[in-house]
Structure formats: structure tokens, C-alpha cells
Amino acid sequence: METATNKSSIFIYPVKSCRGISVPHAPLTPTGFRWDRQWLIVNQKGRALTQRVEPKLALVQVDLPVEAFYQGWEPINDSYMIIKAPGMDSLKVRLSKPSGVADGVSVWEWSGSALDEGDEASKWLMEYIGEPCRLVRFNAASETRPVDPGYAGGHDIMFSDEYPFMLLSQESLDALNKLMKEPVPINRFRPKYIFFSFQAHNYISRCLSSL
């Protein structure tokens, strides 16, 4: 008999609005899965860029070391996030926290400071997107971003839209696609956790409630 954990999929989106990574397991943190929406691309005014205004971000692929998803793992000096896009050389972003600070960063209702990943990343993004922009990282040491207390009081997020976790059932997608002329893939909804059965749903619910 299969266990609940074999009936699920986990997706991590390290850079907000870029492609996700499918992983077999990921450490849970109070702000969601580790590494999820920890980075953000901002324009020259510090405002978040998303696929809503820059659809080219959907083609940006992000890779992390396999060991980054082990419980308790910490990056070393040569640990990198690799960013790729069509027609571009790969960009390596060191996983150890940068020293630069970007003030006036904003995403939806939140504004604050973030860690700036430097000029090399900025130049790469400007060449690909076609306008001045920078790559920043959430600074959990100095900033917090609470979830709307009217919906999930007492929880914090990084650069996610609203909540630490987004759950989606395969059964719901199957039901939707029966009504569609052309079926849509599950990545259209950018979920963090896909469950295929009530057993898997109950399992992840217990894990989240323990945070």
C-alpha cells in the first residue's frame, strides 16, 4: 500500500515569477518551503516584476543544488543558484547571502529593504528583459511580511503573493479540464504542493499545523 507522501508533488519557485523546480522533498519553514520565492526581480523603482507585466519570465529556468533540499543543509562559498534563459549564458548567483542592500523594494502591499545580488545579476536581467532591473533576496534578518490577519493571522511569508503554501488537487484540475476545450497543465496555477488523494492532503495538513 502506498503512503501519502508517494501521492504528492512539491514545487519550489526560488525566483518569484520564474519557472519552478519539482522536488521529491523540501524542508518546511515558518514562511513556506525553504527557498520558495526567496528572490525577486525588481524594476528601477524597486517594484516587483511578475509574469503579469513581463511574460518572458515564464521562460527563465532556475536550478539549485540537490543538497539544498536536505534538512539542515547550509550553503558554502561555492554553492550557487543557476539561472538560465533562451539566448542567454547561465547566471550564477551565490547562495551565501550578499552584503549589498536595496532599499525601497515593494511587492503588492509590502515594502521594505532586501539584499541586492549585485551588478552582474542586474546586467544579465537587463539584457534579457530589456529594461533596468535588479535581483534581490528577502532579508529575513531585518524584515518580516505578515500574512493578511483576516485570513491567516500569525503567519509570515517572503515574496509569495499571499500565503506560505498553495495546495492544489489533481482531481480538481482533472474536473476543470473536462470543461475546457483545450486542457491546461497544472503548472499554469504555480502550486507549491499538489496532492492526489485525501490521505496526502491530510498528511501535509498535519505537517503545516506543526509549524
N, CA, C and O of each residue as an XYZ file, in Angstrom:
844
protein
N       0.845     -1.202      0.000
C       0.000      0.000      0.000
C       0.878      1.249      0.000
O       1.808      1.353      0.800
N       0.584      2.205     -0.901
C       1.381      3.414     -0.991
C       1.084      4.331      0.194
O      -0.034      4.377      0.707
N       2.113      5.051      0.606
C       1.914      6.023      1.679
C       1.471      7.350      1.085
O       1.543      7.555     -0.126
N       1.013      8.250      1.948
C       0.508      9.537      1.482
C       1.582     10.342      0.772
O       1.288     11.054     -0.189
N       2.841     10.239      1.237
C       3.891     11.046      0.646
C       4.206     10.618     -0.779
O       4.809     11.398     -1.515
N       3.831      9.427     -1.200
C       4.040      8.996     -2.574
C       2.936      9.467     -3.501
O       2.968      9.176     -4.696
N       1.963     10.188     -2.973
C       0.823     10.637     -3.749
C       0.809     12.160     -3.865
O      -0.255     12.779     -3.881
N       1.988     12.752     -3.944
C       2.048     14.207     -3.965
C       3.231     14.692     -4.794
O       4.145     13.931     -5.112
N       3.190     15.982     -5.135
C       4.298     16.639     -5.814
C       4.570     17.962     -5.127
O       3.646     18.630     -4.662
N       5.833     18.339     -5.064
C       6.243     19.602     -4.461
C       6.960     20.435     -5.512
O       7.832     19.941     -6.226
N       6.581     21.708     -5.596
C       7.242     22.643     -6.498
C       7.776     23.824     -5.692
O       7.089     24.375     -4.832
N       9.020     24.197     -5.992
C       9.659     25.342     -5.362
C       9.932     26.380     -6.450
O      10.397     26.041     -7.538
N       9.644     27.628     -6.153
C       9.880     28.727     -7.091
C      10.870     29.694     -6.447
O      10.447     30.668     -5.825
N      12.174     29.453     -6.576
C      13.154     30.292     -5.878
C      13.037     31.778     -6.235
O      13.063     32.641     -5.358
N      12.908     32.063     -7.551
C      12.765     33.448     -8.002
C      11.305     33.677     -8.374
O      10.778     33.006     -9.262
N      10.665     34.598     -7.716
C       9.250     34.864     -7.967
C       8.993     35.111     -9.448
O       9.699     35.895    -10.083
N       7.982     34.442     -9.997
C       7.516     34.578    -11.381
C       8.390     33.877    -12.410
O       8.113     33.954    -13.607
N       9.460     33.184    -11.959
C      10.236     32.353    -12.878
C       9.792     30.896    -12.739
O       8.947     30.583    -11.900
N      10.348     30.020    -13.545
C       9.942     28.617    -13.535
C      10.212     27.961    -12.189
O      11.133     28.338    -11.464
N       9.391     26.974    -11.877
C       9.552     26.248    -10.640
C      10.426     25.018    -10.789
O      10.763     24.607    -11.899
N      10.786     24.441     -9.663
C      11.581     23.217     -9.599
C      10.733     22.141     -8.944
O      10.192     22.353     -7.859
N      10.611     20.993     -9.591
C       9.908     19.861     -8.993
C      10.896     19.070     -8.153
O      11.935     18.642     -8.654
N      10.578     18.871     -6.871
C      11.489     18.180     -5.964
C      10.737     17.085     -5.206
O       9.535     17.215     -4.974
N      11.423     16.015     -4.818
C      10.755     14.937     -4.089
C      10.484     15.285     -2.630
O       9.590     14.711     -2.009
N      11.252     16.222     -2.082
C      11.065     16.625     -0.684
C      11.665     18.009     -0.506
O      12.529     18.426     -1.278
N      11.202     18.716      0.518
C      11.726     20.054      0.786
C      11.508     20.382      2.255
O      10.458     20.056      2.811
N      12.485     21.024      2.894
C      12.316     21.407      4.303
C      11.193     22.420      4.474
O      11.028     23.322      3.652
N      10.423     22.266      5.544
C       9.376     23.216      5.871
C       9.932     24.302      6.783
O      10.717     24.018      7.687
N       9.527     25.538      6.546
C       9.913     26.656      7.399
C       8.645     27.440      7.734
O       7.609     27.213      7.108
N       8.697     28.343      8.688
C       7.508     29.134      9.029
C       6.990     29.995      7.885
O       5.826     30.396      7.900
N       7.847     30.295      6.873
C       7.400     31.120      5.742
C       7.074     30.294      4.508
O       6.826     30.855      3.441
N       7.072     28.973      4.635
C       6.796     28.103      3.491
C       7.928     27.114      3.279
O       8.762     26.918      4.163
N       7.959     26.486      2.097
C       9.081     25.608      1.783
C      10.356     26.434      1.684
O      10.328     27.569      1.207
N      11.465     25.873      2.130
C      12.725     26.589      2.054
C      13.071     26.907      0.599
O      12.871     26.076     -0.287
N      13.582     28.090      0.361
C      13.994     28.636     -0.923
C      12.837     29.178     -1.762
O      13.076     29.824     -2.782
N      11.602     28.933     -1.360
C      10.486     29.349     -2.213
C      10.282     30.864     -2.163
O      10.181     31.455     -1.088
N      10.223     31.485     -3.352
C      10.027     32.932     -3.502
C      10.961     33.730     -2.594
O      10.564     34.732     -1.998
N      12.203     33.271     -2.500
C      13.178     33.993     -1.672
C      13.819     35.138     -2.452
O      14.337     36.084     -1.860
N      13.782     35.049     -3.798
C      14.351     36.092     -4.652
C      13.246     36.778     -5.448
O      12.181     36.209     -5.691
N      13.525     37.995     -5.838
C      12.557     38.814     -6.551
C      13.292     39.690     -7.558
O      14.370     40.209     -7.267
N      12.707     39.852     -8.740
C      13.245     40.775     -9.739
C      12.452     42.075     -9.624
O      11.222     42.063     -9.644
N      13.165     43.192     -9.505
C      12.507     44.488     -9.357
C      12.969     45.443    -10.450
O      14.078     45.321    -10.969
N      12.101     46.398    -10.793
C      12.477     47.404    -11.774
C      13.288     48.503    -11.102
O      13.619     48.399     -9.921
N      13.612     49.556    -11.851
C      14.496     50.587    -11.309
C      13.852     51.386    -10.183
O      14.539     52.121     -9.474
N      12.535     51.249    -10.012
C      11.856     51.892     -8.898
C      11.723     50.965     -7.690
O      11.164     51.345     -6.661
N      12.248     49.733     -7.831
C      12.172     48.772     -6.737
C      10.892     47.968     -6.708
O      10.669     47.187     -5.783
N      10.042     48.150     -7.716
C       8.767     47.450     -7.756
C       8.934     46.069     -8.374
O       9.677     45.897     -9.340
N       8.232     45.078     -7.805
C       8.347     43.698     -8.279
C       7.931     43.560     -9.733
O       6.937     44.145    -10.164
N       8.699     42.782    -10.483
C       8.322     42.398    -11.845
C       7.753     40.979    -11.790
O       8.367     40.086    -11.207
N       6.603     40.777    -12.385
C       5.985     39.451    -12.429
C       5.607     39.124    -13.868
O       5.726     39.964    -14.760
N       5.153     37.900    -14.082
C       4.735     37.487    -15.421
C       3.548     38.298    -15.931
O       3.289     38.325    -17.134
N       2.830     38.952    -15.036
C       1.691     39.764    -15.470
C       2.129     40.898    -16.386
O       1.401     41.288    -17.299
N       3.327     41.425    -16.134
C       3.835     42.525    -16.966
C       5.062     42.118    -17.771
O       5.396     42.778    -18.756
N       5.740     41.045    -17.373
C       6.921     40.560    -18.094
C       6.762     39.064    -18.352
O       7.359     38.253    -17.645
N       5.965     38.685    -19.356
C       5.722     37.259    -19.623
C       6.984     36.466    -19.952
O       6.976     35.240    -19.844
N       8.072     37.135    -20.351
C       9.325     36.433    -20.639
C       9.878     35.727    -19.409
O      10.688     34.808    -19.532
N       9.448     36.148    -18.227
C       9.930     35.498    -17.011
C       9.507     34.036    -16.949
O      10.140     33.238    -16.257
N       8.442     33.678    -17.664
C       7.976     32.292    -17.674
C       8.998     31.356    -18.316
O       8.926     30.142    -18.128
N       9.940     31.905    -19.066
C      10.957     31.103    -19.746
C      12.262     31.031    -18.952
O      13.206     30.363    -19.376
N      12.323     31.704    -17.818
C      13.547     31.715    -17.008
C      13.569     30.479    -16.125
O      12.676     30.276    -15.302
N      14.594     29.658    -16.302
C      14.747     28.412    -15.543
C      15.716     28.628    -14.388
O      16.763     29.255    -14.548
N      15.353     28.104    -13.230
C      16.181     28.251    -12.039
C      16.535     26.877    -11.487
O      15.661     26.023    -11.342
N      17.800     26.661    -11.182
C      18.253     25.380    -10.623
C      19.012     25.621     -9.326
O      19.775     26.579     -9.197
N      18.783     24.728     -8.369
C      19.506     24.745     -7.103
C      20.209     23.408     -6.912
O      19.781     22.410     -7.492
N      21.273     23.358     -6.117
C      21.924     22.071     -5.845
C      20.937     21.096     -5.201
O      20.066     21.502     -4.432
N      21.079     19.825     -5.517
C      20.195     18.811     -4.943
C      20.235     18.851     -3.423
O      19.207     18.697     -2.763
N      21.422     19.056     -2.875
C      21.566     19.032     -1.411
C      20.880     20.226     -0.743
O      20.690     20.222      0.473
N      20.505     21.246     -1.520
C      19.829     22.407     -0.943
C      18.476     22.043     -0.351
O      17.916     22.805      0.437
N      17.947     20.881     -0.726
C      16.632     20.466     -0.242
C      16.727     19.421      0.870
O      15.728     18.806      1.243
N      17.943     19.226      1.396
C      18.110     18.351      2.552
C      17.903     19.154      3.829
O      18.296     20.318      3.914
N      17.297     18.536      4.794
C      17.062     19.191      6.079
C      18.386     19.566      6.731
O      19.278     18.727      6.856
N      18.517     20.819      7.145
C      19.707     21.261      7.851
C      20.870     21.678      6.976
O      21.889     22.130      7.497
N      20.752     21.539      5.645
C      21.868     21.914      4.768
C      22.059     23.424      4.743
O      21.088     24.181      4.716
N      23.323     23.857      4.752
C      23.640     25.272      4.648
C      24.639     25.482      3.507
O      25.546     24.668      3.328
N      24.489     26.550      2.742
C      25.387     26.784      1.600
C      26.812     27.090      2.025
O      27.059     27.630      3.104
N      27.738     26.734      1.156
C      29.141     27.075      1.339
C      29.517     28.090      0.254
O      28.659     28.504     -0.525
N      30.779     28.489      0.196
C      31.185     29.562     -0.719
C      30.946     29.238     -2.185
O      30.678     30.137     -2.982
N      31.042     27.951     -2.553
C      30.856     27.605     -3.964
C      29.487     26.971     -4.228
O      29.333     26.176     -5.155
N      28.497     27.328     -3.407
C      27.119     26.885     -3.637
C      26.394     27.983     -4.424
O      26.392     29.148     -4.026
N      25.782     27.592     -5.545
C      25.176     28.579     -6.421
C      23.751     28.203     -6.813
O      23.393     27.026     -6.860
N      22.957     29.214     -7.088
C      21.721     29.085     -7.843
C      22.067     29.426     -9.295
O      22.723     30.434     -9.558
N      21.630     28.597    -10.223
C      21.911     28.809    -11.638
C      20.636     29.284    -12.322
O      19.587     28.654    -12.194
N      20.726     30.397    -13.049
C      19.584     30.956    -13.758
C      19.873     30.902    -15.259
O      20.937     31.324    -15.711
N      18.912     30.377    -16.024
C      19.066     30.236    -17.469
C      17.865     30.827    -18.183
O      16.755     30.847    -17.650
N      18.100     31.312    -19.404
C      17.010     31.838    -20.227
C      17.407     31.685    -21.692
O      18.597     31.634    -22.000
N      16.437     31.612    -22.600
C      16.746     31.453    -24.028
C      17.660     32.561    -24.546
O      17.414     33.746    -24.322
N      18.723     32.148    -25.246
C      19.646     33.095    -25.840
C      20.625     33.736    -24.880
O      21.360     34.649    -25.257
N      20.641     33.264    -23.635
C      21.496     33.860    -22.613
C      22.470     32.830    -22.054
O      22.151     31.645    -21.953
N      23.676     33.303    -21.689
C      24.579     32.459    -20.916
C      23.991     32.280    -19.513
O      23.174     33.083    -19.063
N      24.417     31.220    -18.836
C      23.912     30.967    -17.490
C      24.428     32.019    -16.510
O      25.559     32.492    -16.622
N      23.583     32.373    -15.555
C      23.962     33.292    -14.488
C      24.098     32.498    -13.200
O      23.199     31.742    -12.832
N      25.228     32.668    -12.513
C      25.459     32.002    -11.241
C      25.278     33.004    -10.110
O      25.920     34.054    -10.081
N      24.391     32.659     -9.179
C      24.131     33.514     -8.027
C      24.542     32.753     -6.775
O      24.003     31.684     -6.489
N      25.478     33.291     -6.042
C      25.974     32.613     -4.851
C      24.874     32.517     -3.799
O      24.166     33.491     -3.543
N      24.734     31.337     -3.189
C      23.681     31.122     -2.208
C      24.002     31.719     -0.842
O      23.099     31.947     -0.038
N      25.275     31.974     -0.577
C      25.598     32.696      0.648
C      25.067     34.117      0.499
O      25.080     34.671     -0.600
N      24.605     34.705      1.583
C      23.890     35.966      1.492
C      24.800     37.115      1.067
O      25.907     37.249      1.590
N      24.348     37.946      0.124
C      25.154     39.086     -0.338
C      25.209     40.176      0.714
O      24.412     40.194      1.652
N      26.162     41.089      0.548
C      26.331     42.162      1.522
C      25.590     43.430      1.125
O      25.325     44.286      1.968
N      25.250     43.556     -0.172
C      24.571     44.760     -0.634
C      23.123     44.813     -0.168
O      22.481     43.780      0.018
N      22.616     46.029      0.019
C      21.235     46.226      0.466
C      20.509     47.118     -0.534
O      21.046     48.134     -0.976
N      19.296     46.734     -0.883
C      18.435     47.546     -1.747
C      17.259     48.047     -0.916
O      16.477     47.253     -0.392
N      17.140     49.360     -0.800
C      16.022     49.946     -0.066
C      14.858     50.228     -1.014
O      15.041     50.311     -2.229
N      13.667     50.374     -0.449
C      12.512     50.741     -1.256
C      12.008     49.641     -2.156
O      11.429     49.923     -3.206
N      12.215     48.371     -1.769
C      11.687     47.238     -2.535
C      10.214     47.051     -2.180
O       9.840     47.128     -1.010
N       9.385     46.808     -3.182
C       7.961     46.626     -2.908
C       7.379     45.501     -3.746
O       7.732     45.328     -4.913
N       6.483     44.742     -3.135
C       5.720     43.707     -3.821
C       4.324     43.746     -3.249
O       4.119     43.514     -2.058
N       3.359     44.042     -4.112
C       1.978     44.233     -3.693
C       1.891     45.225     -2.537
O       2.304     46.374     -2.692
N       1.367     44.817     -1.389
C       1.135     45.765     -0.300
C       2.373     46.009      0.551
O       2.382     46.932      1.365
N       3.424     45.199      0.380
C       4.593     45.245      1.266
C       5.701     46.086      0.660
O       5.897     46.096     -0.556
N       6.426     46.794      1.524
C       7.640     47.485      1.086
C       8.663     47.409      2.210
O       8.309     47.359      3.388
N       9.916     47.401      1.835
C      10.988     47.305      2.818
C      12.324     47.215      2.111
O      12.441     47.572      0.939
N      13.325     46.740      2.819
C      14.647     46.566      2.232
C      14.885     45.094      1.932
O      14.246     44.217      2.513
N      15.813     44.833      1.017
C      16.166     43.468      0.640
C      17.658     43.412      0.371
O      18.324     44.444      0.299
N      18.175     42.211      0.226
C      19.589     42.027     -0.098
C      19.757     42.089     -1.611
O      19.017     41.434     -2.345
N      20.711     42.860     -2.073
C      20.938     43.058     -3.507
C      21.978     42.071     -4.013
O      23.063     41.965     -3.440
N      21.655     41.340     -5.090
C      22.560     40.316     -5.617
C      23.643     40.861     -6.543
O      24.403     40.084     -7.120
N      23.726     42.167     -6.695
C      24.876     42.749     -7.374
C      24.692     43.094     -8.832
O      23.657     42.816     -9.439
N      25.742     43.719     -9.386
C      25.679     44.267    -10.739
C      25.685     43.196    -11.825
O      25.072     43.386    -12.875
N      26.364     42.075    -11.594
C      26.403     41.027    -12.618
C      24.999     40.481    -12.893
O      24.603     40.303    -14.045
N      24.259     40.221    -11.818
C      22.883     39.746    -11.978
C      22.019     40.817    -12.625
O      21.176     40.511    -13.468
N      22.221     42.073    -12.235
C      21.451     43.168    -12.807
C      21.696     43.300    -14.305
O      20.756     43.492    -15.076
N      22.946     43.198    -14.713
C      23.289     43.296    -16.130
C      22.664     42.156    -16.918
O      22.157     42.370    -18.019
N      22.695     40.950    -16.371
C      22.110     39.776    -17.035
C      20.615     39.980    -17.229
O      20.087     39.741    -18.315
N      19.941     40.416    -16.190
C      18.492     40.608    -16.265
C      18.119     41.738    -17.217
O      17.131     41.641    -17.945
N      18.903     42.801    -17.211
C      18.620     43.912    -18.108
C      18.757     43.477    -19.564
O      17.954     43.865    -20.413
N      19.782     42.666    -19.849
C      19.983     42.177    -21.215
C      18.824     41.284    -21.647
O      18.390     41.347    -22.797
N      18.320     40.454    -20.732
C      17.238     39.530    -21.098
C      15.885     40.233    -21.155
O      15.125     40.031    -22.102
N      15.579     41.050    -20.159
C      14.262     41.664    -20.074
C      14.167     42.926    -20.932
O      13.111     43.238    -21.482
N      15.286     43.646    -21.039
C      15.277     44.827    -21.889
C      15.020     46.123    -21.153
O      14.742     47.142    -21.784
N      15.105     46.111    -19.844
C      14.955     47.331    -19.057
C      15.762     47.183    -17.775
O      16.035     46.061    -17.346
N      16.150     48.300    -17.152
C      16.934     48.222    -15.914
C      16.169     47.489    -14.816
O      15.009     47.798    -14.542
N      16.812     46.539    -14.207
C      16.194     45.801    -13.101
C      17.293     45.134    -12.279
O      18.447     45.052    -12.700
N      16.907     44.665    -11.106
C      17.866     44.048    -10.204
C      17.256     42.804     -9.585
O      16.036     42.655     -9.515
N      18.135     41.909     -9.136
C      17.723     40.702     -8.430
C      17.978     40.932     -6.947
O      19.103     41.224     -6.541
N      16.929     40.798     -6.142
C      17.071     40.999     -4.706
C      16.596     39.754     -3.967
O      15.852     38.933     -4.502
N      17.049     39.641     -2.725
C      16.745     38.481     -1.892
C      16.099     38.959     -0.595
O      16.522     39.960     -0.016
N      15.079     38.243     -0.143
C      14.398     38.640      1.082
C      15.370     38.601      2.250
O      16.104     37.630      2.429
N      15.367     39.650      3.030
C      16.280     39.756      4.173
C      15.519     39.394      5.444
O      14.975     40.264      6.125
N      15.489     38.118      5.750
C      14.735     37.649      6.914
C      15.338     38.118      8.227
O      14.681     38.074      9.268
N      16.596     38.572      8.181
C      17.241     39.034      9.411
C      16.699     40.385      9.861
O      16.763     40.709     11.047
N      16.167     41.176      8.934
C      15.713     42.518      9.307
C      14.265     42.809      8.925
O      13.696     43.800      9.384
N      13.655     41.957      8.087
C      12.322     42.239      7.583
C      11.347     41.096      7.895
O      11.742     39.935      8.003
N      10.087     41.447      8.035
C       9.015     40.453      8.115
C       7.895     40.903      7.192
O       7.724     42.094      6.932
N       7.134     39.928      6.702
C       5.987     40.243      5.845
C       4.811     39.387      6.303
O       4.666     38.248      5.860
N       3.982     39.919      7.175
C       2.883     39.128      7.722
C       1.805     38.842      6.679
O       1.548     39.648      5.786
N       1.188     37.677      6.818
C       0.013     37.337      6.018
C      -1.156     38.186      6.505
O      -1.215     38.550      7.679
N      -2.077     38.500      5.612
C      -3.277     39.255      5.971
C      -3.943     38.594      7.183
O      -4.384     37.449      7.085
N      -4.025     39.296      8.330
C      -4.579     38.675      9.546
C      -6.045     38.276      9.403
O      -6.539     37.461     10.182
N      -6.745     38.835      8.422
C      -8.129     38.457      8.205
C      -8.281     37.057      7.641
O      -9.376     36.495      7.656
N      -7.173     36.482      7.136
C      -7.235     35.158      6.527
C      -6.355     34.130      7.228
O      -6.759     32.980      7.401
N      -5.168     34.536      7.627
C      -4.246     33.583      8.260
C      -3.334     34.335      9.211
O      -2.125     34.413      8.995
N      -3.913     34.884     10.258
C      -3.138     35.671     11.203
C      -2.041     34.877     11.887
O      -2.203     33.690     12.171
N      -0.922     35.541     12.151
C       0.174     34.902     12.852
C       1.193     34.235     11.966
O       2.154     33.651     12.466
N       1.006     34.306     10.629
C       1.941     33.677      9.693
C       2.675     34.753      8.895
O       2.151     35.845      8.674
N       3.902     34.424      8.465
C       4.709     35.325      7.648
C       5.068     34.663      6.332
O       5.080     33.437      6.224
N       5.360     35.484      5.331
C       5.807     34.987      4.030
C       7.015     35.802      3.582
O       7.382     36.795      4.211
N       7.627     35.359      2.477
C       8.693     36.143      1.857
C       8.094     36.902      0.673
O       7.358     37.868      0.875
N       8.395     36.483     -0.558
C       7.870     37.200     -1.713
C       6.686     36.490     -2.374
O       6.338     36.807     -3.512
N       6.068     35.540     -1.680
C       4.858     34.912     -2.198
C       3.750     35.948     -2.299
O       3.821     37.002     -1.668
N       2.718     35.650     -3.098
C       1.619     36.597     -3.245
C       0.855     36.791     -1.937
O       0.630     37.927     -1.518
N       0.455     35.703     -1.291
C      -0.414     35.842     -0.134
C      -0.050     34.936      1.041
O      -0.016     35.391      2.184
N       0.222     33.655      0.768
C       0.299     32.677      1.847
C       1.555     31.816      1.736
O       2.144     31.716      0.660
N       1.970     31.192      2.845
C       3.169     30.346      2.809
C       3.035     29.145      1.884
O       4.023     28.712      1.292
N       1.813     28.592      1.750
C       1.627     27.395      0.939
C       0.416     27.546      0.025
O      -0.588     28.159      0.390
N       0.534     26.976     -1.167
C      -0.598     26.903     -2.077
C      -0.793     25.445     -2.456
O       0.055     24.845     -3.118
N      -1.912     24.884     -2.033
C      -2.209     23.476     -2.301
C      -3.191     23.361     -3.452
O      -4.104     24.176     -3.585
N      -3.003     22.351     -4.279
C      -3.880     22.110     -5.422
C      -4.075     20.612     -5.571
O      -3.121     19.845     -5.441
N      -5.294     20.191     -5.841
C      -5.539     18.764     -6.020
C      -5.567     18.410     -7.506
O      -6.102     19.158     -8.324
N      -4.991     17.274     -7.836
C      -5.026     16.786     -9.206
C      -6.466     16.529     -9.642
O      -6.812     16.735    -10.805
N      -7.301     16.083     -8.713
C      -8.699     15.823     -9.040
C      -9.413     17.103     -9.467
O     -10.248     17.073    -10.371
N      -9.093     18.220     -8.826
C      -9.705     19.492     -9.198
C      -9.292     19.902    -10.606
O     -10.117     20.369    -11.391
N      -8.000     19.724    -10.923
C      -7.532     20.055    -12.268
C      -8.207     19.160    -13.300
O      -8.607     19.632    -14.365
N      -8.335     17.876    -12.993
C      -8.993     16.956    -13.925
C     -10.435     17.377    -14.182
O     -10.918     17.313    -15.313
N     -11.122     17.809    -13.118
C     -12.511     18.252    -13.268
C     -12.593     19.511    -14.121
O     -13.492     19.642    -14.952
N     -11.658     20.436    -13.920
C     -11.627     21.658    -14.718
C     -11.393     21.342    -16.191
O     -12.063     21.893    -17.065
N     -10.438     20.450    -16.461
C     -10.082     20.159    -17.843
C     -11.204     19.467    -18.608
O     -11.234     19.518    -19.837
N     -12.112     18.833    -17.908
C     -13.269     18.248    -18.580
C     -14.181     19.323    -19.162
O     -14.971     19.056    -20.068
N     -14.066     20.548    -18.629
C     -14.887     21.658    -19.098
C     -14.172     22.530    -20.124
O     -14.777     23.426    -20.714
N     -12.884     22.269    -20.338
C     -12.074     23.101    -21.218
C     -12.000     22.524    -22.624
O     -11.972     21.306    -22.800
N     -11.970     23.400    -23.623
C     -11.772     22.924    -24.990
C     -10.363     22.370    -25.163
O     -10.153     21.362    -25.838
N      -9.391     23.058    -24.532
C      -8.007     22.601    -24.536
C      -7.544     22.467    -23.094
O      -7.548     23.457    -22.363
N      -7.143     21.274    -22.659
C      -6.702     21.083    -21.268
C      -5.513     21.976    -20.936
O      -4.682     22.263    -21.797
N      -5.440     22.406    -19.702
C      -4.319     23.222    -19.235
C      -3.475     22.385    -18.278
O      -4.018     21.589    -17.511
N      -2.150     22.556    -18.314
C      -1.285     21.807    -17.394
C      -1.340     22.400    -15.998
O      -1.763     23.540    -15.807
N      -0.913     21.623    -15.042
C      -1.002     22.048    -13.647
C      -0.072     23.206    -13.325
O      -0.310     23.941    -12.368
N       1.005     23.381    -14.125
C       1.933     24.472    -13.818
C       1.355     25.849    -14.142
O       1.948     26.863    -13.773
N       0.213     25.904    -14.823
C      -0.447     27.186    -15.058
C      -0.846     27.858    -13.745
O      -0.974     29.081    -13.680
N      -1.040     27.053    -12.705
C      -1.511     27.569    -11.427
C      -0.383     27.785    -10.428
O      -0.612     28.292     -9.330
N       0.829     27.403    -10.803
C       2.021     27.609     -9.992
C       1.826     27.171     -8.539
O       2.113     27.936     -7.618
N       1.337     25.939     -8.328
C       1.137     25.467     -6.945
C       2.470     25.126     -6.293
O       3.472     24.907     -6.974
N       2.465     25.086     -4.964
C       3.631     24.625     -4.225
C       3.508     23.150     -3.879
O       4.503     22.429     -3.809
N       2.272     22.712     -3.664
C       2.067     21.322     -3.265
C       0.833     20.789     -3.981
O      -0.243     21.380     -3.892
N       0.986     19.672     -4.692
C      -0.114     19.027     -5.389
C      -0.410     17.719     -4.684
O       0.486     16.890     -4.527
N      -1.645     17.516     -4.258
C      -1.982     16.247     -3.635
C      -2.945     15.481     -4.535
O      -3.781     16.069     -5.223
N      -2.811     14.168     -4.516
C      -3.559     13.296     -5.401
C      -4.622     12.499     -4.655
O      -5.395     11.767     -5.274
N      -4.666     12.632     -3.335
C      -5.629     11.865     -2.562
C      -5.893     12.577     -1.251
O      -5.113     13.441     -0.849
N      -6.967     12.234     -0.585
C      -7.261     12.818      0.713
C      -6.200     12.423      1.736
O      -5.916     13.193      2.654
N      -5.604     11.225      1.592
C      -4.570     10.815      2.530
C      -3.373     11.764      2.441
O      -2.814     12.161      3.463
N      -2.983     12.126      1.211
C      -1.864     13.045      1.042
C      -2.220     14.426      1.570
O      -1.389     15.091      2.189
N      -3.449     14.857      1.330
C      -3.898     16.152      1.840
C      -3.838     16.188      3.360
O      -3.389     17.175      3.943
N      -4.288     15.113      4.006
C      -4.264     15.055      5.466
C      -2.835     15.058      5.992
O      -2.553     15.645      7.037
N      -1.930     14.397      5.261
C      -0.529     14.330      5.680
C       0.101     15.715      5.676
O       0.720     16.112      6.663
N      -0.048     16.467      4.567
C       0.578     17.783      4.502
C      -0.089     18.736      5.480
O       0.578     19.609      6.035
N      -1.394     18.589      5.703
C      -2.085     19.439      6.677
C      -1.515     19.251      8.086
O      -1.366     20.217      8.835
N      -1.200     18.011      8.437
C      -0.613     17.765      9.753
C       0.768     18.394      9.848
O       1.136     18.936     10.890
N       1.544     18.324      8.751
C       2.877     18.901      8.763
C       2.808     20.425      8.936
O       3.567     20.996      9.719
N       1.901     21.079      8.207
C       1.796     22.511      8.276
C       1.317     22.984      9.634
O       1.768     24.014     10.135
N       0.408     22.236     10.226
C      -0.130     22.640     11.523
C       0.909     22.538     12.636
O       0.738     23.124     13.705
N       1.986     21.792     12.384
C       3.021     21.644     13.403
C       4.034     22.779     13.386
O       4.868     22.871     14.286
N       3.976     23.653     12.368
C       4.950     24.745     12.275
C       4.657     25.819     13.319
O       5.371     26.819     13.394
